[in-house]
């Protein structure tokens, strides 16, 4: 089964993710990693809104 690979350059979004990392992988894995970074680096809570923001940023960068 083919799974789309996505990228997210976290350094472009310091207020949300706050990392210099570039993440690349399956969407669910990139979201999970970005969420953990955002929680640990910026003190964000694991919320549906934050996951939606991260997914939006991934889709925005994939175009």
mmCIF file of the N, C-alpha and C atoms, coordinates in Angstrom:
data_MODEL
# 
_entry.id   MODEL 
# 
loop_
_atom_site.group_PDB 
_atom_site.id 
_atom_site.type_symbol 
_atom_site.label_atom_id 
_atom_site.label_alt_id 
_atom_site.label_comp_id 
_atom_site.label_asym_id 
_atom_site.label_entity_id 
_atom_site.label_seq_id 
_atom_site.pdbx_PDB_ins_code 
_atom_site.Cartn_x 
_atom_site.Cartn_y 
_atom_site.Cartn_z 
_atom_site.occupancy 
_atom_site.B_iso_or_equiv 
_atom_site.pdbx_formal_charge 
_atom_site.auth_seq_id 
_atom_site.auth_comp_id 
_atom_site.auth_asym_id 
_atom_site.auth_atom_id 
_atom_site.pdbx_PDB_model_num 
ATOM 1   N N  . UNK A 1 1  ? 0.836  -1.166 0.000  1.00 0.00 ? 1  UNK A N  1 
ATOM 2   C CA . UNK A 1 1  ? 0.000  0.000  0.000  1.00 0.00 ? 1  UNK A CA 1 
ATOM 3   C C  . UNK A 1 1  ? 0.895  1.249  0.000  1.00 0.00 ? 1  UNK A C  1 
ATOM 4   N N  . UNK A 1 2  ? 0.595  2.186  -0.884 1.00 0.00 ? 2  UNK A N  1 
ATOM 5   C CA . UNK A 1 2  ? 1.366  3.430  -0.994 1.00 0.00 ? 2  UNK A CA 1 
ATOM 6   C C  . UNK A 1 2  ? 0.903  4.420  0.056  1.00 0.00 ? 2  UNK A C  1 
ATOM 7   N N  . UNK A 1 3  ? 1.848  4.993  0.751  1.00 0.00 ? 3  UNK A N  1 
ATOM 8   C CA . UNK A 1 3  ? 1.535  6.035  1.731  1.00 0.00 ? 3  UNK A CA 1 
ATOM 9   C C  . UNK A 1 3  ? 2.333  7.275  1.379  1.00 0.00 ? 3  UNK A C  1 
ATOM 10  N N  . UNK A 1 4  ? 1.647  8.364  1.263  1.00 0.00 ? 4  UNK A N  1 
ATOM 11  C CA . UNK A 1 4  ? 2.261  9.626  0.884  1.00 0.00 ? 4  UNK A CA 1 
ATOM 12  C C  . UNK A 1 4  ? 3.239  10.098 1.964  1.00 0.00 ? 4  UNK A C  1 
ATOM 13  N N  . UNK A 1 5  ? 4.405  10.538 1.513  1.00 0.00 ? 5  UNK A N  1 
ATOM 14  C CA . UNK A 1 5  ? 5.408  11.098 2.406  1.00 0.00 ? 5  UNK A CA 1 
ATOM 15  C C  . UNK A 1 5  ? 5.244  12.618 2.408  1.00 0.00 ? 5  UNK A C  1 
ATOM 16  N N  . UNK A 1 6  ? 5.235  13.205 3.592  1.00 0.00 ? 6  UNK A N  1 
ATOM 17  C CA . UNK A 1 6  ? 5.073  14.648 3.733  1.00 0.00 ? 6  UNK A CA 1 
ATOM 18  C C  . UNK A 1 6  ? 6.278  15.219 4.481  1.00 0.00 ? 6  UNK A C  1 
ATOM 19  N N  . UNK A 1 7  ? 6.441  16.529 4.381  1.00 0.00 ? 7  UNK A N  1 
ATOM 20  C CA . UNK A 1 7  ? 7.528  17.222 5.068  1.00 0.00 ? 7  UNK A CA 1 
ATOM 21  C C  . UNK A 1 7  ? 6.981  18.392 5.869  1.00 0.00 ? 7  UNK A C  1 
ATOM 22  N N  . UNK A 1 8  ? 7.692  18.732 6.931  1.00 0.00 ? 8  UNK A N  1 
ATOM 23  C CA . UNK A 1 8  ? 7.355  19.909 7.718  1.00 0.00 ? 8  UNK A CA 1 
ATOM 24  C C  . UNK A 1 8  ? 8.654  20.520 8.232  1.00 0.00 ? 8  UNK A C  1 
ATOM 25  N N  . UNK A 1 9  ? 8.915  21.757 7.841  1.00 0.00 ? 9  UNK A N  1 
ATOM 26  C CA . UNK A 1 9  ? 10.083 22.491 8.318  1.00 0.00 ? 9  UNK A CA 1 
ATOM 27  C C  . UNK A 1 9  ? 9.651  23.258 9.561  1.00 0.00 ? 9  UNK A C  1 
ATOM 28  N N  . UNK A 1 10 ? 9.958  22.707 10.704 1.00 0.00 ? 10 UNK A N  1 
ATOM 29  C CA . UNK A 1 10 ? 9.499  23.279 11.976 1.00 0.00 ? 10 UNK A CA 1 
ATOM 30  C C  . UNK A 1 10 ? 10.077 24.671 12.227 1.00 0.00 ? 10 UNK A C  1 
ATOM 31  N N  . UNK A 1 11 ? 11.233 24.974 11.652 1.00 0.00 ? 11 UNK A N  1 
ATOM 32  C CA . UNK A 1 11 ? 11.862 26.273 11.898 1.00 0.00 ? 11 UNK A CA 1 
ATOM 33  C C  . UNK A 1 11 ? 11.051 27.432 11.333 1.00 0.00 ? 11 UNK A C  1 
ATOM 34  N N  . UNK A 1 12 ? 10.142 27.158 10.418 1.00 0.00 ? 12 UNK A N  1 
ATOM 35  C CA . UNK A 1 12 ? 9.291  28.210 9.850  1.00 0.00 ? 12 UNK A CA 1 
ATOM 36  C C  . UNK A 1 12 ? 8.152  28.607 10.784 1.00 0.00 ? 12 UNK A C  1 
ATOM 37  N N  . UNK A 1 13 ? 7.934  27.823 11.835 1.00 0.00 ? 13 UNK A N  1 
ATOM 38  C CA . UNK A 1 13 ? 6.796  28.041 12.727 1.00 0.00 ? 13 UNK A CA 1 
ATOM 39  C C  . UNK A 1 13 ? 7.229  28.012 14.195 1.00 0.00 ? 13 UNK A C  1 
ATOM 40  N N  . UNK A 1 14 ? 8.124  28.930 14.594 1.00 0.00 ? 14 UNK A N  1 
ATOM 41  C CA . UNK A 1 14 ? 8.643  28.883 15.971 1.00 0.00 ? 14 UNK A CA 1 
ATOM 42  C C  . UNK A 1 14 ? 7.570  29.091 17.047 1.00 0.00 ? 14 UNK A C  1 
ATOM 43  N N  . UNK A 1 15 ? 6.517  29.842 16.728 1.00 0.00 ? 15 UNK A N  1 
ATOM 44  C CA . UNK A 1 15 ? 5.480  30.089 17.736 1.00 0.00 ? 15 UNK A CA 1 
ATOM 45  C C  . UNK A 1 15 ? 4.607  28.863 17.989 1.00 0.00 ? 15 UNK A C  1 
ATOM 46  N N  . UNK A 1 16 ? 4.589  27.939 17.028 1.00 0.00 ? 16 UNK A N  1 
ATOM 47  C CA . UNK A 1 16 ? 3.774  26.735 17.194 1.00 0.00 ? 16 UNK A CA 1 
ATOM 48  C C  . UNK A 1 16 ? 4.644  25.541 17.596 1.00 0.00 ? 16 UNK A C  1 
ATOM 49  N N  . UNK A 1 17 ? 5.686  25.294 16.806 1.00 0.00 ? 17 UNK A N  1 
ATOM 50  C CA . UNK A 1 17 ? 6.475  24.087 17.033 1.00 0.00 ? 17 UNK A CA 1 
ATOM 51  C C  . UNK A 1 17 ? 7.781  24.393 17.760 1.00 0.00 ? 17 UNK A C  1 
ATOM 52  N N  . UNK A 1 18 ? 8.491  25.438 17.359 1.00 0.00 ? 18 UNK A N  1 
ATOM 53  C CA . UNK A 1 18 ? 9.679  25.872 18.080 1.00 0.00 ? 18 UNK A CA 1 
ATOM 54  C C  . UNK A 1 18 ? 10.861 24.940 17.996 1.00 0.00 ? 18 UNK A C  1 
ATOM 55  N N  . UNK A 1 19 ? 11.231 24.544 16.809 1.00 0.00 ? 19 UNK A N  1 
ATOM 56  C CA . UNK A 1 19 ? 12.360 23.644 16.621 1.00 0.00 ? 19 UNK A CA 1 
ATOM 57  C C  . UNK A 1 19 ? 13.029 23.965 15.289 1.00 0.00 ? 19 UNK A C  1 
ATOM 58  N N  . UNK A 1 20 ? 14.285 23.601 15.170 1.00 0.00 ? 20 UNK A N  1 
ATOM 59  C CA . UNK A 1 20 ? 14.989 23.801 13.902 1.00 0.00 ? 20 UNK A CA 1 
ATOM 60  C C  . UNK A 1 20 ? 14.950 22.544 13.037 1.00 0.00 ? 20 UNK A C  1 
ATOM 61  N N  . UNK A 1 21 ? 14.216 21.547 13.466 1.00 0.00 ? 21 UNK A N  1 
ATOM 62  C CA . UNK A 1 21 ? 14.154 20.280 12.740 1.00 0.00 ? 21 UNK A CA 1 
ATOM 63  C C  . UNK A 1 21 ? 13.273 20.351 11.501 1.00 0.00 ? 21 UNK A C  1 
ATOM 64  N N  . UNK A 1 22 ? 13.605 19.519 10.535 1.00 0.00 ? 22 UNK A N  1 
ATOM 65  C CA . UNK A 1 22 ? 12.745 19.285 9.382  1.00 0.00 ? 22 UNK A CA 1 
ATOM 66  C C  . UNK A 1 22 ? 12.282 17.840 9.503  1.00 0.00 ? 22 UNK A C  1 
ATOM 67  N N  . UNK A 1 23 ? 10.981 17.665 9.518  1.00 0.00 ? 23 UNK A N  1 
ATOM 68  C CA . UNK A 1 23 ? 10.397 16.333 9.669  1.00 0.00 ? 23 UNK A CA 1 
ATOM 69  C C  . UNK A 1 23 ? 9.926  15.829 8.315  1.00 0.00 ? 23 UNK A C  1 
ATOM 70  N N  . UNK A 1 24 ? 10.127 14.544 8.057  1.00 0.00 ? 24 UNK A N  1 
ATOM 71  C CA . UNK A 1 24 ? 9.698  13.934 6.802  1.00 0.00 ? 24 UNK A CA 1 
ATOM 72  C C  . UNK A 1 24 ? 9.283  12.500 7.100  1.00 0.00 ? 24 UNK A C  1 
ATOM 73  N N  . UNK A 1 25 ? 8.115  12.135 6.594  1.00 0.00 ? 25 UNK A N  1 
ATOM 74  C CA . UNK A 1 25 ? 7.621  10.783 6.808  1.00 0.00 ? 25 UNK A CA 1 
ATOM 75  C C  . UNK A 1 25 ? 6.144  10.705 6.497  1.00 0.00 ? 25 UNK A C  1 
ATOM 76  N N  . UNK A 1 26 ? 5.522  9.641  6.942  1.00 0.00 ? 26 UNK A N  1 
ATOM 77  C CA . UNK A 1 26 ? 4.088  9.507  6.759  1.00 0.00 ? 26 UNK A CA 1 
ATOM 78  C C  . UNK A 1 26 ? 3.400  10.576 7.607  1.00 0.00 ? 26 UNK A C  1 
ATOM 79  N N  . UNK A 1 27 ? 2.288  11.087 7.094  1.00 0.00 ? 27 UNK A N  1 
ATOM 80  C CA . UNK A 1 27 ? 1.613  12.203 7.750  1.00 0.00 ? 27 UNK A CA 1 
ATOM 81  C C  . UNK A 1 27 ? 1.362  11.953 9.227  1.00 0.00 ? 27 UNK A C  1 
ATOM 82  N N  . UNK A 1 28 ? 0.865  10.797 9.586  1.00 0.00 ? 28 UNK A N  1 
ATOM 83  C CA . UNK A 1 28 ? 0.550  10.526 10.992 1.00 0.00 ? 28 UNK A CA 1 
ATOM 84  C C  . UNK A 1 28 ? 1.797  10.585 11.865 1.00 0.00 ? 28 UNK A C  1 
ATOM 85  N N  . UNK A 1 29 ? 2.934  10.147 11.328 1.00 0.00 ? 29 UNK A N  1 
ATOM 86  C CA . UNK A 1 29 ? 4.182  10.173 12.093 1.00 0.00 ? 29 UNK A CA 1 
ATOM 87  C C  . UNK A 1 29 ? 4.735  11.589 12.223 1.00 0.00 ? 29 UNK A C  1 
ATOM 88  N N  . UNK A 1 30 ? 4.610  12.377 11.173 1.00 0.00 ? 30 UNK A N  1 
ATOM 89  C CA . UNK A 1 30 ? 5.070  13.771 11.215 1.00 0.00 ? 30 UNK A CA 1 
ATOM 90  C C  . UNK A 1 30 ? 4.216  14.566 12.197 1.00 0.00 ? 30 UNK A C  1 
ATOM 91  N N  . UNK A 1 31 ? 2.913  14.359 12.176 1.00 0.00 ? 31 UNK A N  1 
ATOM 92  C CA . UNK A 1 31 ? 2.024  15.044 13.120 1.00 0.00 ? 31 UNK A CA 1 
ATOM 93  C C  . UNK A 1 31 ? 2.388  14.665 14.553 1.00 0.00 ? 31 UNK A C  1 
ATOM 94  N N  . UNK A 1 32 ? 2.597  13.391 14.787 1.00 0.00 ? 32 UNK A N  1 
ATOM 95  C CA . UNK A 1 32 ? 2.930  12.914 16.130 1.00 0.00 ? 32 UNK A CA 1 
ATOM 96  C C  . UNK A 1 32 ? 4.239  13.539 16.623 1.00 0.00 ? 32 UNK A C  1 
ATOM 97  N N  . UNK A 1 33 ? 5.262  13.565 15.764 1.00 0.00 ? 33 UNK A N  1 
ATOM 98  C CA . UNK A 1 33 ? 6.559  14.127 16.147 1.00 0.00 ? 33 UNK A CA 1 
ATOM 99  C C  . UNK A 1 33 ? 6.456  15.636 16.373 1.00 0.00 ? 33 UNK A C  1 
ATOM 100 N N  . UNK A 1 34 ? 5.772  16.340 15.476 1.00 0.00 ? 34 UNK A N  1 
ATOM 101 C CA . UNK A 1 34 ? 5.623  17.792 15.618 1.00 0.00 ? 34 UNK A CA 1 
ATOM 102 C C  . UNK A 1 34 ? 4.833  18.131 16.879 1.00 0.00 ? 34 UNK A C  1 
ATOM 103 N N  . UNK A 1 35 ? 3.840  17.344 17.185 1.00 0.00 ? 35 UNK A N  1 
ATOM 104 C CA . UNK A 1 35 ? 3.044  17.556 18.392 1.00 0.00 ? 35 UNK A CA 1 
ATOM 105 C C  . UNK A 1 35 ? 3.907  17.406 19.642 1.00 0.00 ? 35 UNK A C  1 
ATOM 106 N N  . UNK A 1 36 ? 4.718  16.374 19.676 1.00 0.00 ? 36 UNK A N  1 
ATOM 107 C CA . UNK A 1 36 ? 5.604  16.166 20.831 1.00 0.00 ? 36 UNK A CA 1 
ATOM 108 C C  . UNK A 1 36 ? 6.583  17.321 20.987 1.00 0.00 ? 36 UNK A C  1 
ATOM 109 N N  . UNK A 1 37 ? 7.150  17.772 19.870 1.00 0.00 ? 37 UNK A N  1 
ATOM 110 C CA . UNK A 1 37 ? 8.103  18.883 19.910 1.00 0.00 ? 37 UNK A CA 1 
ATOM 111 C C  . UNK A 1 37 ? 7.402  20.140 20.416 1.00 0.00 ? 37 UNK A C  1 
ATOM 112 N N  . UNK A 1 38 ? 6.211  20.419 19.895 1.00 0.00 ? 38 UNK A N  1 
ATOM 113 C CA . UNK A 1 38 ? 5.463  21.612 20.306 1.00 0.00 ? 38 UNK A CA 1 
ATOM 114 C C  . UNK A 1 38 ? 5.139  21.573 21.801 1.00 0.00 ? 38 UNK A C  1 
ATOM 115 N N  . UNK A 1 39 ? 4.824  20.410 22.306 1.00 0.00 ? 39 UNK A N  1 
ATOM 116 C CA . UNK A 1 39 ? 4.494  20.271 23.720 1.00 0.00 ? 39 UNK A CA 1 
ATOM 117 C C  . UNK A 1 39 ? 5.741  20.455 24.589 1.00 0.00 ? 39 UNK A C  1 
ATOM 118 N N  . UNK A 1 40 ? 6.841  19.846 24.172 1.00 0.00 ? 40 UNK A N  1 
ATOM 119 C CA . UNK A 1 40 ? 8.061  19.908 24.976 1.00 0.00 ? 40 UNK A CA 1 
ATOM 120 C C  . UNK A 1 40 ? 8.756  21.264 24.869 1.00 0.00 ? 40 UNK A C  1 
ATOM 121 N N  . UNK A 1 41 ? 8.764  21.857 23.676 1.00 0.00 ? 41 UNK A N  1 
ATOM 122 C CA . UNK A 1 41 ? 9.504  23.095 23.438 1.00 0.00 ? 41 UNK A CA 1 
ATOM 123 C C  . UNK A 1 41 ? 8.719  24.328 23.838 1.00 0.00 ? 41 UNK A C  1 
ATOM 124 N N  . UNK A 1 42 ? 7.451  24.385 23.453 1.00 0.00 ? 42 UNK A N  1 
ATOM 125 C CA . UNK A 1 42 ? 6.641  25.582 23.687 1.00 0.00 ? 42 UNK A CA 1 
ATOM 126 C C  . UNK A 1 42 ? 5.598  25.416 24.775 1.00 0.00 ? 42 UNK A C  1 
ATOM 127 N N  . UNK A 1 43 ? 5.524  24.247 25.372 1.00 0.00 ? 43 UNK A N  1 
ATOM 128 C CA . UNK A 1 43 ? 4.578  24.032 26.456 1.00 0.00 ? 43 UNK A CA 1 
ATOM 129 C C  . UNK A 1 43 ? 3.129  23.929 26.019 1.00 0.00 ? 43 UNK A C  1 
ATOM 130 N N  . UNK A 1 44 ? 2.900  23.660 24.734 1.00 0.00 ? 44 UNK A N  1 
ATOM 131 C CA . UNK A 1 44 ? 1.531  23.497 24.258 1.00 0.00 ? 44 UNK A CA 1 
ATOM 132 C C  . UNK A 1 44 ? 0.912  22.230 24.836 1.00 0.00 ? 44 UNK A C  1 
ATOM 133 N N  . UNK A 1 45 ? -0.398 22.217 24.890 1.00 0.00 ? 45 UNK A N  1 
ATOM 134 C CA . UNK A 1 45 ? -1.151 21.045 25.320 1.00 0.00 ? 45 UNK A CA 1 
ATOM 135 C C  . UNK A 1 45 ? -1.546 20.220 24.094 1.00 0.00 ? 45 UNK A C  1 
ATOM 136 N N  . UNK A 1 46 ? -1.701 18.927 24.278 1.00 0.00 ? 46 UNK A N  1 
ATOM 137 C CA . UNK A 1 46 ? -2.123 18.033 23.199 1.00 0.00 ? 46 UNK A CA 1 
ATOM 138 C C  . UNK A 1 46 ? -3.626 18.229 22.986 1.00 0.00 ? 46 UNK A C  1 
ATOM 139 N N  . UNK A 1 47 ? -3.951 19.123 22.053 1.00 0.00 ? 47 UNK A N  1 
ATOM 140 C CA . UNK A 1 47 ? -5.352 19.420 21.786 1.00 0.00 ? 47 UNK A CA 1 
ATOM 141 C C  . UNK A 1 47 ? -5.683 19.151 20.323 1.00 0.00 ? 47 UNK A C  1 
ATOM 142 N N  . UNK A 1 48 ? -6.950 19.011 20.054 1.00 0.00 ? 48 UNK A N  1 
ATOM 143 C CA . UNK A 1 48 ? -7.411 18.828 18.689 1.00 0.00 ? 48 UNK A CA 1 
ATOM 144 C C  . UNK A 1 48 ? -7.030 20.046 17.843 1.00 0.00 ? 48 UNK A C  1 
ATOM 145 N N  . UNK A 1 49 ? -7.138 21.230 18.420 1.00 0.00 ? 49 UNK A N  1 
ATOM 146 C CA . UNK A 1 49 ? -6.799 22.462 17.691 1.00 0.00 ? 49 UNK A CA 1 
ATOM 147 C C  . UNK A 1 49 ? -5.327 22.468 17.263 1.00 0.00 ? 49 UNK A C  1 
ATOM 148 N N  . UNK A 1 50 ? -4.431 22.074 18.160 1.00 0.00 ? 50 UNK A N  1 
ATOM 149 C CA . UNK A 1 50 ? -3.001 22.041 17.817 1.00 0.00 ? 50 UNK A CA 1 
ATOM 150 C C  . UNK A 1 50 ? -2.737 21.013 16.717 1.00 0.00 ? 50 UNK A C  1 
ATOM 151 N N  . UNK A 1 51 ? -3.359 19.847 16.815 1.00 0.00 ? 51 UNK A N  1 
ATOM 152 C CA . UNK A 1 51 ? -3.185 18.832 15.765 1.00 0.00 ? 51 UNK A CA 1 
ATOM 153 C C  . UNK A 1 51 ? -3.700 19.330 14.426 1.00 0.00 ? 51 UNK A C  1 
ATOM 154 N N  . UNK A 1 52 ? -4.813 20.059 14.439 1.00 0.00 ? 52 UNK A N  1 
ATOM 155 C CA . UNK A 1 52 ? -5.346 20.625 13.194 1.00 0.00 ? 52 UNK A CA 1 
ATOM 156 C C  . UNK A 1 52 ? -4.390 21.671 12.625 1.00 0.00 ? 52 UNK A C  1 
ATOM 157 N N  . UNK A 1 53 ? -3.793 22.500 13.492 1.00 0.00 ? 53 UNK A N  1 
ATOM 158 C CA . UNK A 1 53 ? -2.826 23.499 13.033 1.00 0.00 ? 53 UNK A CA 1 
ATOM 159 C C  . UNK A 1 53 ? -1.626 22.828 12.379 1.00 0.00 ? 53 UNK A C  1 
ATOM 160 N N  . UNK A 1 54 ? -1.118 21.788 13.001 1.00 0.00 ? 54 UNK A N  1 
ATOM 161 C CA . UNK A 1 54 ? 0.041  21.080 12.459 1.00 0.00 ? 54 UNK A CA 1 
ATOM 162 C C  . UNK A 1 54 ? -0.313 20.429 11.130 1.00 0.00 ? 54 UNK A C  1 
ATOM 163 N N  . UNK A 1 55 ? -1.478 19.806 11.058 1.00 0.00 ? 55 UNK A N  1 
ATOM 164 C CA . UNK A 1 55 ? -1.902 19.183 9.805  1.00 0.00 ? 55 UNK A CA 1 
ATOM 165 C C  . UNK A 1 55 ? -2.060 20.235 8.705  1.00 0.00 ? 55 UNK A C  1 
ATOM 166 N N  . UNK A 1 56 ? -2.593 21.396 9.058  1.00 0.00 ? 56 UNK A N  1 
ATOM 167 C CA . UNK A 1 56 ? -2.722 22.488 8.094  1.00 0.00 ? 56 UNK A CA 1 
ATOM 168 C C  . UNK A 1 56 ? -1.345 22.909 7.573  1.00 0.00 ? 56 UNK A C  1 
ATOM 169 N N  . UNK A 1 57 ? -0.365 23.038 8.478  1.00 0.00 ? 57 UNK A N  1 
ATOM 170 C CA . UNK A 1 57 ? 0.978  23.438 8.065  1.00 0.00 ? 57 UNK A CA 1 
ATOM 171 C C  . UNK A 1 57 ? 1.614  22.399 7.155  1.00 0.00 ? 57 UNK A C  1 
ATOM 172 N N  . UNK A 1 58 ? 1.371  21.130 7.420  1.00 0.00 ? 58 UNK A N  1 
ATOM 173 C CA . UNK A 1 58 ? 1.889  20.068 6.563  1.00 0.00 ? 58 UNK A CA 1 
ATOM 174 C C  . UNK A 1 58 ? 1.269  20.176 5.175  1.00 0.00 ? 58 UNK A C  1 
ATOM 175 N N  . UNK A 1 59 ? -0.038 20.316 5.125  1.00 0.00 ? 59 UNK A N  1 
ATOM 176 C CA . UNK A 1 59 ? -0.726 20.425 3.829  1.00 0.00 ? 59 UNK A CA 1 
ATOM 177 C C  . UNK A 1 59 ? -0.317 21.689 3.084  1.00 0.00 ? 59 UNK A C  1 
ATOM 178 N N  . UNK A 1 60 ? -0.108 22.774 3.813  1.00 0.00 ? 60 UNK A N  1 
ATOM 179 C CA . UNK A 1 60 ? 0.322  24.041 3.214  1.00 0.00 ? 60 UNK A CA 1 
ATOM 180 C C  . UNK A 1 60 ? 1.699  23.877 2.553  1.00 0.00 ? 60 UNK A C  1 
ATOM 181 N N  . UNK A 1 61 ? 2.579  23.127 3.194  1.00 0.00 ? 61 UNK A N  1 
ATOM 182 C CA . UNK A 1 61 ? 3.929  22.921 2.681  1.00 0.00 ? 61 UNK A CA 1 
ATOM 183 C C  . UNK A 1 61 ? 4.001  21.874 1.585  1.00 0.00 ? 61 UNK A C  1 
ATOM 184 N N  . UNK A 1 62 ? 3.003  21.029 1.497  1.00 0.00 ? 62 UNK A N  1 
ATOM 185 C CA . UNK A 1 62 ? 3.013  19.938 0.522  1.00 0.00 ? 62 UNK A CA 1 
ATOM 186 C C  . UNK A 1 62 ? 2.532  20.369 -0.849 1.00 0.00 ? 62 UNK A C  1 
ATOM 187 N N  . UNK A 1 63 ? 2.042  21.598 -0.972 1.00 0.00 ? 63 UNK A N  1 
ATOM 188 C CA . UNK A 1 63 ? 1.498  22.068 -2.251 1.00 0.00 ? 63 UNK A CA 1 
ATOM 189 C C  . UNK A 1 63 ? 2.580  22.636 -3.120 1.00 0.00 ? 63 UNK A C  1 
# 
